[in-house]
Amino acid sequence: MKVSGIRSKLLLAFVTVLIIITGLNVGLEIHLTNQQSEREAFSSLTRQTILLQNELQKTTIDLRTIAEKNVGGADNLSDMATIYARTQYISINPELAAKNERGLVFDKVISLNRLQVILQTAGFSSAAVYIDNKLSHYVTMTEAGISVPRIDHDTLITTGQNQAGELAFNNWPNWPEGTPPPLVTPHITLVNRPTISFEFAAEQMVVLQIVIPVQAITQTVMLNNITLGSSEGLLVNDPAIAAPEMLNPSTPGQNKPVIIGAFIFKKLFDQAFLEEAAQKTGLLPALYSLDGLHQIQIVDVKMDPADLTQWAREAQTAIDQPVQQRTLEVDQESYYQTLALWQFEEEPQLIIGFAQSGASAAQKVRETVAGLVSVAGLVLIVGGLLGYILFDRLVKPIVTLTDMVSRVELNTQIEDPVQKGTPTFSDKLIEIDLRADDEVQQLTAAFNAMIRQLRQSFETLEDRVAGRTAELEAANKELEAFAYSVSHDLRAPLRHIDGYMELLQQSLAGPLDERSRHYMGTISDSAKHMGQLIDNLLAFSRMGRNELSKTPVDLGALVQGIIRELEPEMKDRTVNWHIATLPTVTGDQAMLRLALVNLLSNALKFTRERASANIEVGCQIDEKETIIFIRDNGVGFDMAYADKLFGVFQRLHRADEFEGTGIGLANVRRIIQRHNGRTWAEGAVGQGATFYFSLPQINVER
C-alpha cells in the first residue's frame, strides 16, 4: 500500500518518535534506579546524626551557662535569701502567716518577673524556685504560680496570660487557686552542686533539667530573748551557688553554709523538635531512652528495648563511640537507620537515631525495568528500522523546509551583544532544493518565489547602501523614503506566504494532525515575525535621525491612554494596574510614548501565564533625576543577563515561548539616551521584573 499525503506520513513519523522516546525513558529510569546506593544513604544519615549530637551538646552547655550566670547574679540570690527568711519565719510562727503573706507574695512576684525574662531570652520551657525542697513559685511561657502559706496549710495560686498575651503579674492578689503543670513537681530532692539530667516525660517528650542549688549562712540573732537582725530575726548571709567543698561538715570553720533552696530550669525536646529537624534534613529523626522504653519518633520505627539497652552498654564501653548502621523492615517497607549514644560530660543521656525510607521498592523497580527493557529493546529495533526507512520520504522534506525558513530569522540575529548586528544579505538567501510528491512541493515553490523576491530586494538594497554610505548625513530624507520603499518590497512576498498558506490549508482533505499544525504555525509565525522585524528596524533606524520635539508631556495621561489601547490584550485575564502620580516632563511625546508602549506591552506579555497579573507604574524623584519604573509579577529573568536585555536582537526566551523581535527594549534605551537619560532592569527568575528609565531634572517640570 502506497503511503501518500503529508498527514499520513507525519502520523507514522510521530508514532516512530514515540517508540524511541519510550526506549529513552526506560533507559533513564534504569540509570536513576541504579544511582541510589546503600552507602550514600548511610553516609547522609551518619552525618546528620553527628550534627544533631553537636547541636544538643552546644544547646545544653549554652543553657547551663545561662542558668548559672542568672542564678549567680545578685538579684536572684537576694530574692531567694529574702523569700527563704520570710518562709522560715512563717513556718515557725504559723499564726502570723496571714499577716506576712502579702510581703512574701510580693517578693515572689518580683522573682517571677526576673525568671520570665530568662525564659523569654534563653528559650527555657519553665523555671521554678524551691525553698528547702518545696515548690515556692514557678513560671512557664503561658502561666505562673506561687505557693502561699496559710494558717494551717499552703495554697498554690496561679495566673495566665491577659488579652495582650502577657502574664498578668500585676493583679496577683486576685489570682485563683490552681495546680502546677505536669513538668513542675511539688517537691524535689536537694543536691549539693549544679546538675544536669535528661528525663523522658509521659507526654512523649525529653526534658532537659538544670538544677542550680543555692547555699547561704543562716543565723538567728537574739539578745535578752529578743530577736535582732531582720524583722523576722533570721539573718541569711552570703547566698551563692552551692559548692560541695563549702558544705562539707568536716571542713574547719564556723557558720557553715546550708542549702536553702534551688532554681530548676527545664527545656523540652518534643515532637515539634523532631519535625523541625526532619524539615531541615529530609530524614526521620528519633530519640530513645537508655532503657529503650521511651521512644519519640516521626515514623513508627519501633525498636526492641532490650536491643537498645544492649547496644547502649556496648557503645558506652567502645573507644571511638561508633555510629551503628542497620536496615529495618517496618510494615513491609525498608528503612536505613543509624544510632548513636549521646553523652554529656562522659555521662550517657540519650540514644539519637536517624532513619531514611530505604530501597524496598528498588528491587521491584528493577524487576519491572527488566521486563520493560526486553520489550523496549524489540520496540527500539523495529522503531529504528522504521524511522530509517521512512526518514527521507516522511520527515526530511518538512525538516528541510522548516530549516530554510528559520534561517531567514536566524541570519538577522547576533550572539555577541558587543558586536554590531549582522544583516541578512542576498548571498544567504538560497533557494530550497527540495523534491517531493505532495503538498510540501507546492509550499516549497511558494517560498522559493518569496526568496527570489527578497534576494532581489536585498541586492538592490546593498547596491544603494554601498553608494550612499559617504553621503548618509546629507541624505537623511532620501534614506527614510528608501526605507519605506524597501519595507513595501519586503511585505509583498510576506503577503504571498499568507496567501499560499491559506490555499494550502484549503486544499488539504482533512484536518491537520498536531505535527502538521506545528509546522504550519512555524511558517506563519516566521512570516509575522519578519513583518514585526521590518517595522521595528524602521523605527530603530529613524530614531537617530529625527530631531527631538521638546514639548510638555503628561506621563500620567500618556500611560492611561496606552493602557486603554492595550485592553484587547487583557481579554479573559485579570490585570491589576497600580498607577502612581507621574510628573509632566519636557521631551518628544511620540518617542516617549513608543518607549512606554514597549515597556507596558512587555509587562502584559510576560505576565500572561499568571491568572492574576499585577503591574505597577511608579516614580522616584531626587535632586538629580526622575526615575520611572514599571514592575510586573511575570516570569522574570536572571540578573546575569540584565545588560543583554537592551541589546538589538537580544532575547532571553525562544520565539515559540514569547513572541517579539528583540528590538523593542533597544528602542527604549535609544529613546531615553536621546533624552539624556539612562535605562536598567532588575528581576529574578519566576519572581517578576522591574524596568527603569530616568530623565534628568532639567527635563522635568515642577
C-alpha positions in Angstrom: 0.0 0.0 0.0 1.4 3.3 -1.0 1.5 5.9 1.8 0.8 9.4 0.4 -0.2 12.7 1.8 1.6 14.7 4.4 -0.9 13.9 7.1 -0.4 10.1 6.9 3.4 10.5 6.7 3.6 12.7 9.7 1.4 10.4 11.7 3.6 7.4 11.0 6.7 9.5 11.9 5.1 10.6 15.1 4.4 7.0 16.2 8.0 6.2 15.4 9.3 9.1 17.6 7.0 8.0 20.5 8.5 4.5 20.4 12.1 5.9 20.5 11.1 8.2 23.4 9.7 5.3 25.3 13.0 3.5 25.0 14.9 6.6 26.2 12.6 6.9 29.2 13.2 3.3 30.2 17.0 3.8 29.9 16.8 6.9 32.1 14.7 5.0 34.7 17.4 2.2 34.8 20.1 4.8 35.3 18.4 6.7 38.1 17.4 3.5 39.9 21.0 2.2 40.0 22.3 5.6 41.3 20.7 5.1 44.7 23.1 3.1 46.9 23.1 2.0 50.5 26.5 3.7 51.1 25.2 7.1 50.1 22.1 6.7 52.4 24.2 5.7 55.4 26.7 8.5 54.8 23.9 11.1 54.9 22.4 9.5 58.0 25.7 9.4 59.9 26.5 13.0 59.0 23.1 14.2 60.3 23.4 12.1 63.5 26.7 13.7 64.3 25.4 17.2 63.6 22.4 16.6 65.9 24.7 15.4 68.7 26.8 18.5 68.3 23.7 20.7 68.3 22.4 19.1 71.6 25.8 19.4 73.1 26.1 23.1 72.3 22.5 23.8 73.4 22.9 22.0 76.7 26.2 23.9 77.5 24.7 27.2 76.5 21.6 26.7 78.6 23.6 25.6 81.7 25.9 28.7 81.3 22.8 31.0 81.1 21.2 29.3 84.1 24.3 29.6 86.3 25.0 33.2 85.2 21.5 34.3 86.0 21.2 32.4 89.3 24.6 33.7 90.3 23.6 37.3 89.9 23.0 39.4 92.9 19.3 39.9 92.2 18.2 36.3 92.0 20.3 35.3 95.0 19.0 38.2 97.0 15.4 37.2 96.1 15.9 33.6 97.3 17.5 34.8 100.6 14.6 37.1 101.3 12.0 34.5 100.4 13.8 31.9 102.5 13.9 34.1 105.5 10.2 35.0 105.3 9.2 31.4 104.7 11.2 30.2 107.7 9.7 32.8 109.9 6.2 31.9 108.9 6.8 28.2 109.4 8.0 28.9 112.9 5.1 31.3 113.6 2.1 29.9 111.6 -0.3 32.2 113.4 1.4 35.1 111.7 1.0 33.7 108.2 -1.8 35.9 107.2 0.0 39.0 108.4 3.2 38.2 106.4 1.5 36.7 103.4 1.3 39.9 101.3 5.0 40.7 101.7 6.1 37.2 100.9 3.9 37.0 97.8 5.2 40.4 96.7 8.8 39.1 96.9 7.8 36.1 94.8 6.2 38.2 92.2 9.4 40.2 91.8 11.3 36.9 91.4 8.8 35.7 88.8 9.4 38.8 86.8 13.1 38.1 86.7 12.6 34.4 85.8 10.2 35.3 83.0 12.9 37.4 81.3 15.3 34.5 81.5 12.6 32.2 79.9 11.9 34.6 77.0 15.6 35.3 76.2 17.1 31.8 76.8 14.5 29.5 75.4 13.7 27.6 78.5 10.3 25.9 78.8 9.8 26.6 82.5 11.6 27.9 85.6 10.8 27.0 89.2 12.2 28.0 92.6 12.1 25.6 95.6 12.7 26.7 99.2 14.2 23.8 101.0 12.7 21.0 99.0 9.2 22.5 98.5 7.9 24.4 95.5 7.9 28.2 96.1 6.9 29.6 92.7 7.2 28.8 89.0 6.7 30.4 85.6 6.2 29.0 82.1 5.5 30.8 78.8 1.8 30.6 79.4 1.3 30.7 83.2 2.8 31.4 86.6 2.1 30.1 90.1 3.0 31.0 93.7 2.8 28.9 96.9 1.2 30.9 99.6 1.3 29.9 103.3 -2.0 29.9 105.2 -2.5 29.3 108.9 -2.8 25.5 108.6 -1.7 24.8 105.0 0.0 26.0 101.9 -2.1 27.1 98.8 -1.0 27.4 95.2 -2.4 30.4 93.3 -1.9 30.8 89.6 -2.4 33.2 86.7 -2.4 33.0 82.9 -2.0 35.4 80.0 -4.0 38.6 79.6 -5.6 39.8 76.4 -2.2 41.3 75.3 -0.6 37.8 75.6 1.4 38.8 78.7 1.4 37.1 82.1 -0.9 39.1 84.5 1.6 39.6 87.3 0.1 43.0 88.4 -3.2 41.6 89.7 -1.6 38.9 91.9 -3.9 39.5 94.9 -6.7 38.2 92.7 -5.0 35.0 91.4 -7.2 31.9 91.8 -6.1 28.7 93.4 -4.7 26.1 90.9 -2.3 23.2 90.4 1.2 23.3 88.8 1.6 21.9 85.3 2.9 18.3 84.9 6.5 19.4 84.4 6.6 21.3 87.7 6.8 18.9 90.7 5.7 20.0 94.3 8.9 18.6 95.9 12.5 17.9 94.9 15.5 16.2 96.4 18.1 18.8 97.0 21.6 18.4 95.6 24.8 20.0 96.7 26.0 21.1 93.3 24.6 22.2 89.9 23.3 19.1 88.0 22.0 18.4 84.5 19.7 15.5 83.7 17.5 14.3 80.8 14.2 12.7 81.5 11.5 11.1 79.2 8.1 12.5 80.2 4.9 10.7 79.7 3.8 13.2 77.0 6.4 11.7 74.6 9.0 14.4 75.2 12.5 14.7 76.6 13.0 17.1 79.4 16.4 18.8 80.0 16.5 19.7 83.7 19.1 22.1 85.1 19.2 22.2 88.9 21.1 25.1 90.5 21.1 24.8 94.3 21.7 27.8 96.4 23.6 27.9 99.7 23.7 30.5 102.4 24.8 31.1 106.0 21.8 31.4 108.3 21.7 32.7 111.8 19.0 33.7 114.3 20.2 36.6 116.4 18.7 37.1 119.9 19.5 39.4 122.9 17.6 39.1 126.2 15.1 36.8 124.5 14.6 39.5 121.8 15.4 38.6 118.1 17.7 41.0 116.3 18.7 41.4 112.7 15.9 41.3 110.1 12.4 41.9 111.0 11.9 38.2 111.4 15.1 37.8 113.4 16.7 35.5 110.8 19.9 36.5 109.1 20.6 34.9 105.7 24.1 35.9 104.5 26.4 35.2 101.6 23.9 33.4 99.3 25.7 31.7 96.4 25.5 28.8 94.1 26.1 25.6 96.1 29.7 24.2 96.2 30.3 20.7 97.8 33.6 21.8 99.3 31.9 24.6 101.2 29.1 22.3 102.5 31.5 19.6 103.8 30.8 19.2 107.6 34.5 18.2 108.2 35.8 21.5 106.8 37.2 23.6 109.7 35.5 26.9 110.5 32.2 28.3 111.9 28.9 29.3 110.4 28.8 26.6 107.7 26.6 27.4 104.8 23.5 25.2 104.2 21.3 24.5 101.2 18.4 26.9 101.4 16.7 26.0 98.0 17.2 25.6 94.3 16.4 27.1 90.9 15.3 24.5 88.3 15.2 25.3 84.6 13.6 22.9 82.1 13.8 22.7 78.3 11.5 20.4 76.2 12.6 18.4 73.2 9.4 17.0 71.8 7.7 16.0 68.5 7.9 19.6 67.2 11.7 19.5 67.8 11.9 16.3 65.7 9.7 17.7 63.0 11.9 20.8 62.7 15.0 18.5 62.3 13.1 16.5 59.7 12.3 19.6 57.7 16.0 20.7 57.7 17.4 17.3 56.8 14.7 15.5 54.9 15.4 12.5 57.2 13.4 10.9 60.0 14.9 11.7 63.5 14.2 9.8 66.7 15.2 10.0 70.4 15.3 6.9 72.6 15.8 6.5 76.4 18.8 4.4 77.5 16.5 1.6 78.7 14.6 1.7 75.3 11.2 2.0 77.0 10.7 5.6 75.8 10.8 6.3 72.0 10.0 9.6 70.3 9.8 9.3 66.5 8.4 10.9 63.3 7.6 7.5 61.8 6.7 4.4 63.9 10.1 2.7 63.5 9.8 0.9 66.9 13.0 -0.6 68.4 13.2 -3.5 70.7 14.0 -2.1 74.2 16.3 -5.0 75.0 18.3 -4.5 71.8 18.6 -0.7 72.5 19.8 -1.3 76.1 22.3 -4.0 75.0 23.7 -1.7 72.2 23.9 1.3 74.6 26.1 -0.7 77.0 28.4 -1.8 74.2 28.6 1.7 72.8 29.4 3.1 76.2 32.5 0.9 76.6 33.7 1.4 73.0 36.7 3.6 72.4 35.6 5.6 69.4 31.8 5.8 70.1 30.7 4.2 66.8 27.5 5.1 64.9 25.5 1.9 64.3 24.2 1.4 60.8 21.3 -1.0 60.2 18.4 -1.8 57.9 14.9 -2.3 59.2 11.7 -3.6 57.8 8.6 -1.9 59.0 5.2 -2.7 57.6 6.8 -4.2 54.5 8.9 -1.1 53.9 12.6 -0.9 54.2 14.4 1.8 56.2 18.1 2.7 56.6 18.8 3.7 60.2 21.8 5.0 62.3 22.0 5.0 66.1 24.4 7.0 68.3 24.8 7.1 72.0 24.9 10.8 73.1 26.9 11.5 76.3 27.2 14.8 78.1 30.3 15.2 80.2 31.0 11.5 79.9 27.6 10.6 81.1 25.2 8.7 78.7 22.0 10.6 78.3 20.1 9.7 75.1 20.2 7.5 72.0 19.9 9.5 68.8 18.5 7.9 65.7 18.0 8.9 62.1 16.2 6.9 59.5 15.5 7.2 55.8 13.0 5.3 53.7 15.1 2.7 52.1 15.0 0.9 48.8 12.4 -1.7 49.5 10.8 -0.7 46.2 14.2 -0.7 44.4 14.1 -4.5 43.7 10.5 -4.2 42.5 11.5 -1.4 40.2 14.5 -3.4 38.9 12.2 -6.3 38.2 9.7 -4.1 36.4 12.5 -2.4 34.4 13.9 -5.7 33.4 10.6 -6.6 31.7 10.4 -3.1 30.2 13.9 -3.4 28.8 13.2 -6.7 27.0 10.0 -5.3 25.4 11.5 -1.8 24.8 14.6 -3.4 23.1 12.4 -5.0 20.5 10.4 -1.9 20.1 13.5 0.2 19.6 14.9 -2.1 17.0 11.6 -2.0 15.0 11.2 1.7 15.5 14.8 2.4 14.5 14.4 0.5 11.2 11.1 2.0 10.5 12.4 5.5 11.2 15.4 4.9 9.0 13.3 3.7 6.1 10.7 6.5 6.3 13.0 9.4 7.2 13.8 10.5 3.6 10.2 10.1 2.5 8.4 11.5 5.5 10.4 13.8 7.7 13.3 15.2 5.7 11.3 17.3 3.3 9.4 19.1 6.1 12.6 19.4 8.3 14.5 20.9 5.3 11.7 23.3 4.5 11.4 24.5 8.2 15.2 24.8 8.5 15.5 27.0 5.4 12.6 29.2 6.6 14.1 29.5 10.0 17.4 30.8 8.6 15.7 34.0 7.5 15.2 34.8 11.2 18.5 33.3 12.4 20.6 35.3 9.9 19.3 38.6 11.4 20.4 37.7 14.9 23.7 38.1 16.6 25.1 36.2 19.6 27.6 38.8 21.0 25.8 41.9 22.2 29.0 43.9 21.9 29.4 43.3 18.2 27.3 45.1 15.6 24.4 43.3 14.1 25.0 41.1 11.0 22.4 41.9 8.3 20.7 39.3 6.1 22.5 39.6 2.7 21.3 38.2 -0.6 24.0 35.5 -0.7 22.4 34.0 2.4 19.0 33.7 0.8 19.5 30.3 -1.0 16.5 28.7 -2.8 15.3 25.5 -1.3 16.4 22.4 -3.3 13.7 20.0 -2.4 11.7 17.4 -4.4 8.5 16.0 -3.0 5.4 14.4 -4.4 2.9 16.0 -2.1 1.8 19.4 -0.7 5.3 20.2 0.5 6.4 20.8 -3.1 3.7 23.5 -3.5 4.8 25.2 -0.3 8.4 24.9 -1.4 7.6 26.7 -4.7 5.9 29.5 -2.8 8.9 30.0 -0.5 11.3 29.9 -3.4 9.3 32.7 -5.1 9.5 34.7 -1.9 13.2 34.1 -1.6 13.8 35.3 -5.1 11.9 38.5 -4.4 13.7 39.0 -1.1 17.1 38.3 -2.7 16.3 40.8 -5.5 15.2 43.4 -2.9 18.4 42.9 -0.8 20.7 43.0 -3.8 19.1 46.4 -4.7 19.4 47.5 -1.1 23.1 46.5 -0.9 23.9 48.5 -4.1 22.1 51.5 -2.8 23.7 51.4 0.7 27.2 50.9 -0.8 26.8 54.0 -3.0 25.2 56.2 -0.3 27.4 55.5 2.7 29.6 58.6 2.3 26.5 60.8 1.8 24.5 59.4 4.7 24.3 62.6 6.8 23.2 64.7 3.8 20.6 62.2 2.6 18.5 61.5 5.6 15.2 62.3 3.9 16.1 60.2 0.8 17.2 57.3 3.1 14.0 57.4 5.0 11.9 57.3 1.8 14.1 54.4 0.6 13.5 52.5 3.8 9.7 52.8 3.3 10.1 51.5 -0.3 12.1 48.5 0.9 9.5 47.9 3.6 6.9 47.7 0.9 9.0 45.3 -1.2 9.6 43.1 1.8 6.0 42.9 2.8 4.8 41.9 -0.7 6.4 38.3 -0.5 5.2 38.0 3.1 1.7 38.5 1.9 2.3 35.8 -0.7 3.3 33.5 2.2 0.0 34.1 4.0 -1.9 33.6 0.7 -0.2 30.3 -0.1 -0.7 29.1 3.4 -4.5 29.7 3.2 -4.6 28.0 -0.2 -2.6 25.1 1.2 -4.9 24.6 4.2 -8.0 24.8 2.0 -6.6 22.2 -0.4 -6.0 19.6 2.3 -8.6 16.8 2.5 -9.0 16.8 6.2 -7.9 18.5 9.5 -4.1 18.6 10.1 -2.6 16.5 12.8 -0.6 18.1 15.6 2.8 17.9 13.9 1.5 19.4 10.7 -0.2 22.2 12.6 3.1 22.8 14.3 5.0 23.2 11.0 2.2 25.4 9.5 2.3 27.5 12.6 6.1 27.8 12.4 5.8 29.1 8.8 3.1 31.6 9.7 4.9 32.8 12.8 8.1 33.3 10.8 6.2 35.4 8.3 4.6 37.5 11.1 7.9 37.8 12.9 9.6 39.2 9.7 6.8 41.8 9.5 7.4 42.9 13.0 11.1 42.8 12.4 10.8 45.2 9.5 8.6 47.6 11.5 11.0 47.7 14.4 14.1 48.1 12.2 12.5 51.0 10.5 11.7 52.6 13.9 15.2 51.9 15.1 16.8 53.4 12.0 14.7 56.6 12.1 15.3 57.2 15.8 18.8 58.5 15.3 18.0 60.9 12.5 14.8 62.6 13.6 15.1 65.8 15.7 13.6 65.7 19.1 10.4 67.7 19.6 10.6 69.3 23.1 7.1 69.8 24.4 5.4 69.2 27.8 4.4 65.6 28.1 2.0 64.4 30.8 3.3 60.9 31.6 0.3 60.0 33.7 -2.2 60.8 30.9 0.1 59.1 28.4 0.2 55.8 30.4 -3.6 55.8 30.9 -4.1 56.2 27.2 -1.7 53.3 26.4 -3.5 51.1 28.9 -6.8 51.7 27.2 -5.2 50.8 23.8 -3.9 47.5 25.3 -7.3 46.4 26.6 -7.7 43.8 23.9 -4.6 42.0 25.1 -6.2 41.8 28.6 -9.2 39.8 27.4 -10.1 36.8 29.7 -7.4 37.9 32.1 -7.3 39.8 35.4 -4.8 42.6 35.3 -4.4 44.8 38.4 -2.9 48.1 37.5 -1.3 50.3 40.2 -0.5 53.7 38.7 1.2 56.3 40.8 1.1 60.1 40.2 3.5 60.7 37.4 5.2 64.0 36.6 5.0 66.2 33.5 8.3 66.2 31.5 9.7 68.0 28.6 10.5 65.8 25.6 9.4 64.2 22.4 5.9 62.9 23.1 5.9 60.4 20.2 9.2 58.9 21.3 8.3 58.7 25.0 5.0 57.1 24.0 6.9 54.5 22.0 9.1 53.7 24.9 6.2 53.3 27.3 4.2 51.2 24.8 7.2 48.8 24.6 7.6 48.5 28.4 3.9 48.1 29.2 3.4 45.6 26.3 6.3 43.6 27.7 4.8 43.6 31.2 1.5 42.3 29.8 3.2 39.7 27.6 5.4 38.2 30.3 2.6 38.0 32.8 0.1 36.2 30.6 0.8 32.9 32.4 -0.4 34.4 35.6 -4.1 34.1 36.5 -3.9 37.5 38.1 -1.3 39.9 36.8 0.0 42.8 38.9 1.6 45.7 37.0 2.8 48.8 38.8 3.9 52.1 37.3 5.6 54.5 39.7 8.3 57.1 40.0 11.1 58.2 42.3 12.4 61.8 42.4 15.6 63.1 43.8 17.8 66.2 43.2 19.4 64.9 40.0 16.9 62.8 38.2 13.4 61.4 38.0 13.1 57.7 37.7 10.1 56.0 36.2 9.7 52.3 36.8 7.3 49.5 35.5 7.1 46.4 37.8 5.3 43.1 37.0 4.9 39.7 38.6 5.7 37.7 35.4 8.4 35.2 34.5 11.3 37.5 35.4 14.9 36.9 34.3 18.3 36.1 35.6 20.2 39.2 36.7 23.3 37.8 34.9 21.6 38.7 31.6 20.3 42.2 32.7 22.7 44.1 30.4 21.8 41.8 27.5 18.1 42.8 27.6 18.6 46.2 25.9 20.8 45.0 23.0 19.5 44.8 19.5 18.0 41.3 18.7 18.8 40.1 22.2 16.2 37.7 23.5 16.2 35.6 26.7 13.3 33.4 25.6 12.6 31.3 22.4 10.3 32.8 19.8 7.8 30.0 20.4 7.6 30.9 24.1 7.1 34.7 23.8 6.7 36.5 20.5 8.9 39.5 19.8 11.8 40.7 17.6 14.3 41.7 20.2 14.3 45.4 19.2 11.7 46.9 21.5 14.0 47.4 24.5 16.8 48.6 22.3 14.4 51.3 21.0 13.6 52.2 24.6 17.2 52.6 25.5 17.9 54.7 22.4 14.9 57.0 23.1 15.9 57.6 26.7 19.5 58.2 25.8 18.4 60.9 23.3 16.7 62.5 26.3 20.0 62.3 28.2 18.6 59.6 30.5 19.5 56.0 31.3 17.8 52.6 31.4 18.3 49.5 33.5 16.4 46.4 34.8 16.1 44.2 37.9 14.4 40.9 38.3 14.6 37.3 39.4 13.5 34.1 37.6 9.9 33.4 38.4 9.5 36.5 40.6 8.8 39.2 38.1 10.9 42.1 36.7 11.2 45.9 37.1 12.3 48.1 34.2 13.6 51.6 35.0 14.3 54.7 32.9 15.4 58.1 34.2 15.2 61.6 33.0 17.4 64.5 34.3 15.6 67.0 36.4 16.2 69.6 33.6 13.5 67.6 31.6 11.0 67.6 34.5 8.5 70.4 35.0 8.0 71.1 38.7 
